[in-house]
Amino acid sequence: MEKNYPLELLNTWKIGGIAEFVYWPQTIADMSNVWQRAQEAKIPVWLIGRGSNLLLPDEGLPGITVVTTSLGAIEWGDDYTVQVEAGYTLARLSQEAGERGWSGLEFARGIPGSVGGAVMMNAGAHGGEMAAQIISITALWADGTVKRLERAELEFAYRFCSLRGNAWVLEVQLAFSPGDREQILNRMKEYLRNRTLNQPLEKPNAGSVFQNPLGDSAGRLIEAAGWKGKRIGGAQVSEKHANFIVNTDNAKAKDVLALIEAISRDVQSKFGIRLQTEVACFNEARGTKHEARIEGKQSSQNT
Ligand SMILES: Cc1cc2nc3c(=O)[nH]c(=O)nc-3n(C[C@H](O)[C@H](O)[C@H](O)COP(=O)(O)OP(=O)(O)OC[C@H]3O[C@@H](n4cnc5c(N)ncnc54)[C@H](O)[C@@H]3O)c2cc1C
């Protein structure tokens, strides 16, 4: 456990104040224990994976910030299934599956999250999404119980999983299908090449800021509203992809939130479409208000 740890080291936007405590559980039992102890002591507890879809507050986080990145056990089955802990890197899992000639996670090769974060966000790209590969999920619930749920017991939609706000994902069982190794690896290379061309990967960012509205693209709407390249403080709408906000110069969370609000208002007034954020915002602790959907709530109420 570290005290007074900079949150900017825990997310790809490189934004955030100081976390009171940060804890990296090594095992699933550690996850349950920290949850129980925080409940008993009535301390707020927050959960972060690889922080690639997350806006953390300038004011920092009180209580314990739990980071899953050390939860990395993996067991490859001989039946095209894998059992993997929540902190395992999704892109690495995708690459390793491809090298075995296992098809299914090619879409995830360029997504820099953890397996647990990817399940919670139902991460997807290139026509694929996590939901399609899931056999079962083992999760920790707010009452401290650990339960395994089969795919049929879970609901998924575009960037939505019914566990969100209710449980911590501990481990996941995923299914693949047999494929041609070279073809799989080539497909992944192509996806990565597209990302390098179209996404501002050279600057700190958190992927797509807004969800795509049905039948349209958030990037197209933001660009059409004239926001490409605009900035507030150290945060800038990427010149390369209008649905990315990049940290160009020590951006603060308040800069990003101000851009999010301004863009949302403008797109609503110009096109009548209300954009929903895709990034999760841990900003309730100190009462920061903004219009975007708030995720990752203080876990003394919601895990
Ligand atoms: C360059 C770039 C490209 C990206 N491209 C894509 C893309 O193509 N498609 C896409 O869908 N996303 C994309 N993303 C966003 C992001 O990588 C995914 O949403 C990823 O799945 C988030 O995982 P994470 O571990 O980083 O989650 P975090 O950002 O750490 O957390 C996100 C939310 O999930 C919760 N969470 C994390 N782990 C767990 C867990 N074990 N149990 C319960 N809740 C948990 C957190 O509390 C938080 O609310 C991109 C991001 C970047 C920076």
The ligand as an SDF file (V2000), in Angstrom:
LIG
                    3D

 53 58  0  0  0  0  0  0  0  0999 V2000
   -5.4360    4.8590  -27.3610 C   0  0  0  0  0  0  0  0  0  0  0  0
   -6.6950    4.2140  -26.8490 C   0  0  0  0  0  0  0  0  0  0  0  0
   -7.4960    3.4720  -27.7090 C   0  0  0  0  0  0  0  0  0  0  0  0
   -8.6660    2.8830  -27.2480 C   0  0  0  0  0  0  0  0  0  0  0  0
   -9.4310    2.1600  -28.1090 N   0  0  0  0  0  0  0  0  0  0  0  0
  -10.5660    1.5820  -27.6780 C   0  0  0  0  0  0  0  0  0  0  0  0
  -11.3860    0.8180  -28.5760 C   0  0  0  0  0  0  0  0  0  0  0  0
  -11.0860    0.6500  -29.7430 O   0  0  0  0  0  0  0  0  0  0  0  0
  -12.5180    0.2680  -28.0910 N   0  0  0  0  0  0  0  0  0  0  0  0
  -12.9100    0.4170  -26.7770 C   0  0  0  0  0  0  0  0  0  0  0  0
  -13.9550   -0.1150  -26.4010 O   0  0  0  0  0  0  0  0  0  0  0  0
  -12.1500    1.1330  -25.9150 N   0  0  0  0  0  0  0  0  0  0  0  0
  -10.9990    1.7130  -26.3260 C   0  0  0  0  0  0  0  0  0  0  0  0
  -10.2430    2.4370  -25.4470 N   0  0  0  0  0  0  0  0  0  0  0  0
  -10.7060    2.6260  -24.0560 C   0  0  0  0  0  0  0  0  0  0  0  0
  -10.1890    1.6020  -23.0240 C   0  0  0  0  0  0  0  0  0  0  0  0
   -8.9270    1.0750  -23.4010 O   0  0  0  0  0  0  0  0  0  0  0  0
  -11.1680    0.4710  -22.8050 C   0  0  0  0  0  0  0  0  0  0  0  0
  -12.4340    0.9390  -22.3710 O   0  0  0  0  0  0  0  0  0  0  0  0
  -10.6270   -0.5070  -21.7230 C   0  0  0  0  0  0  0  0  0  0  0  0
  -11.3900   -1.6530  -21.7530 O   0  0  0  0  0  0  0  0  0  0  0  0
  -10.6550    0.0690  -20.3260 C   0  0  0  0  0  0  0  0  0  0  0  0
   -9.9300   -0.8280  -19.4820 O   0  0  0  0  0  0  0  0  0  0  0  0
   -9.0730   -0.2790  -18.2570 P   0  0  0  0  0  0  0  0  0  0  0  0
   -8.4910   -1.4320  -17.5280 O   0  0  0  0  0  0  0  0  0  0  0  0
   -8.1060    0.7400  -18.7200 O   0  0  0  0  0  0  0  0  0  0  0  0
  -10.2300    0.3910  -17.4010 O   0  0  0  0  0  0  0  0  0  0  0  0
  -10.1020    1.6960  -16.4760 P   0  0  0  0  0  0  0  0  0  0  0  0
   -9.9530    2.8880  -17.3380 O   0  0  0  0  0  0  0  0  0  0  0  0
   -9.0870    1.4710  -15.4240 O   0  0  0  0  0  0  0  0  0  0  0  0
  -11.5500    1.7060  -15.8230 O   0  0  0  0  0  0  0  0  0  0  0  0
  -12.7010    1.9780  -16.5920 C   0  0  0  0  0  0  0  0  0  0  0  0
  -13.9270    1.6570  -15.7440 C   0  0  0  0  0  0  0  0  0  0  0  0
  -13.9820    0.2550  -15.5200 O   0  0  0  0  0  0  0  0  0  0  0  0
  -13.9670   -0.0130  -14.1110 C   0  0  0  0  0  0  0  0  0  0  0  0
  -13.1490   -1.2110  -13.9150 N   0  0  0  0  0  0  0  0  0  0  0  0
  -11.8500   -1.4160  -14.2750 C   0  0  0  0  0  0  0  0  0  0  0  0
  -11.4800   -2.6650  -13.9380 N   0  0  0  0  0  0  0  0  0  0  0  0
  -12.5590   -3.2480  -13.3530 C   0  0  0  0  0  0  0  0  0  0  0  0
  -12.8150   -4.5350  -12.7720 C   0  0  0  0  0  0  0  0  0  0  0  0
  -11.8750   -5.4820  -12.7030 N   0  0  0  0  0  0  0  0  0  0  0  0
  -14.0400   -4.7550  -12.2550 N   0  0  0  0  0  0  0  0  0  0  0  0
  -14.9990   -3.8020  -12.2770 C   0  0  0  0  0  0  0  0  0  0  0  0
  -14.8210   -2.5750  -12.8090 N   0  0  0  0  0  0  0  0  0  0  0  0
  -13.6220   -2.3170  -13.3320 C   0  0  0  0  0  0  0  0  0  0  0  0
  -13.3650    1.2120  -13.4470 C   0  0  0  0  0  0  0  0  0  0  0  0
  -13.8270    1.3420  -12.1200 O   0  0  0  0  0  0  0  0  0  0  0  0
  -13.9030    2.3090  -14.3670 C   0  0  0  0  0  0  0  0  0  0  0  0
  -15.2340    2.6220  -14.0140 O   0  0  0  0  0  0  0  0  0  0  0  0
   -9.0520    3.0370  -25.8790 C   0  0  0  0  0  0  0  0  0  0  0  0
   -8.2490    3.7830  -25.0150 C   0  0  0  0  0  0  0  0  0  0  0  0
   -7.0750    4.3670  -25.4860 C   0  0  0  0  0  0  0  0  0  0  0  0
   -6.2120    5.1520  -24.5330 C   0  0  0  0  0  0  0  0  0  0  0  0
  1  2  1  0
  2  3  1  0
  2 52  2  0
  3  4  2  0
  4  5  1  0
  4 50  1  0
  5  6  2  0
  6  7  1  0
  6 13  1  0
  7  8  2  0
  7  9  1  0
  9 10  1  0
 10 11  2  0
 10 12  1  0
 12 13  2  0
 13 14  1  0
 14 15  1  0
 14 50  1  0
 15 16  1  0
 16 17  1  0
 16 18  1  0
 18 19  1  0
 18 20  1  0
 20 21  1  0
 20 22  1  0
 22 23  1  0
 23 24  1  0
 24 25  2  0
 24 26  1  0
 24 27  1  0
 27 28  1  0
 28 29  2  0
 28 30  1  0
 28 31  1  0
 31 32  1  0
 32 33  1  0
 33 34  1  0
 33 48  1  0
 34 35  1  0
 35 36  1  0
 35 46  1  0
 36 37  1  0
 36 45  1  0
 37 38  2  0
 38 39  1  0
 39 40  1  0
 39 45  2  0
 40 41  1  0
 40 42  2  0
 42 43  1  0
 43 44  2  0
 44 45  1  0
 46 47  1  0
 46 48  1  0
 48 49  1  0
 50 51  2  0
 51 52  1  0
 52 53  1  0
M  END
$$$$
